[in-house]
């Protein structure tokens, strides 16, 4: 991505931002959740891993990462949000 990324760690999550947050990570015991700041209809998600989270918080999708093999796919989704934010 770019060198303009700012990391904002908090007590409960870690946010990555450019002008606005483009992704936040929540660490759980069983998995890692990525909250990607992009609308469900604005993201190219052929495997349909993203869940619409907009009813809770604007234009956000939620993706659970349970296995290392899913990381590259989720990074592609995050890159789409980075480019839009």
RABELDA-V716401 format. One record per backbone hydrogen bond with DSSP energy under -1.0 kcal/mol. CO is the residue of the C=O (numbers start at 1). NH is the residue of the N-H. E is the energy in kcal/mol with one decimal. If there is no record, write none. Layout:
co=CO nh=NH e=E
co=CO nh=NH e=E
//
This chain:
co=6 nh=17 e=-2.6
co=8 nh=15 e=-2.1
co=13 nh=10 e=-2.7
co=14 nh=25 e=-2.8
co=15 nh=8 e=-3.3
co=16 nh=22 e=-2.7
co=16 nh=23 e=-1.4
co=17 nh=6 e=-3.0
co=20 nh=18 e=-2.2
co=22 nh=37 e=-1.6
co=23 nh=16 e=-2.9
co=24 nh=35 e=-3.1
co=25 nh=14 e=-2.1
co=26 nh=33 e=-2.7
co=31 nh=28 e=-2.3
co=32 nh=65 e=-3.4
co=33 nh=26 e=-2.6
co=34 nh=63 e=-2.5
co=35 nh=24 e=-1.6
co=36 nh=38 e=-1.9
co=36 nh=61 e=-2.5
co=39 nh=42 e=-1.7
co=45 nh=48 e=-1.6
co=51 nh=62 e=-2.8
co=53 nh=56 e=-1.6
co=53 nh=57 e=-1.7
co=58 nh=60 e=-1.2
co=60 nh=53 e=-2.7
co=61 nh=36 e=-2.7
co=62 nh=51 e=-2.6
co=63 nh=34 e=-3.1
co=65 nh=32 e=-2.1
co=67 nh=70 e=-1.9
co=68 nh=71 e=-1.5
co=70 nh=74 e=-2.2
co=71 nh=75 e=-2.6
co=72 nh=76 e=-1.4
co=73 nh=77 e=-1.4
co=74 nh=78 e=-2.5
co=75 nh=79 e=-2.4
co=76 nh=80 e=-1.5
co=77 nh=81 e=-1.5
co=78 nh=82 e=-2.6
co=79 nh=83 e=-2.2
co=80 nh=84 e=-1.2
co=81 nh=85 e=-1.8
//
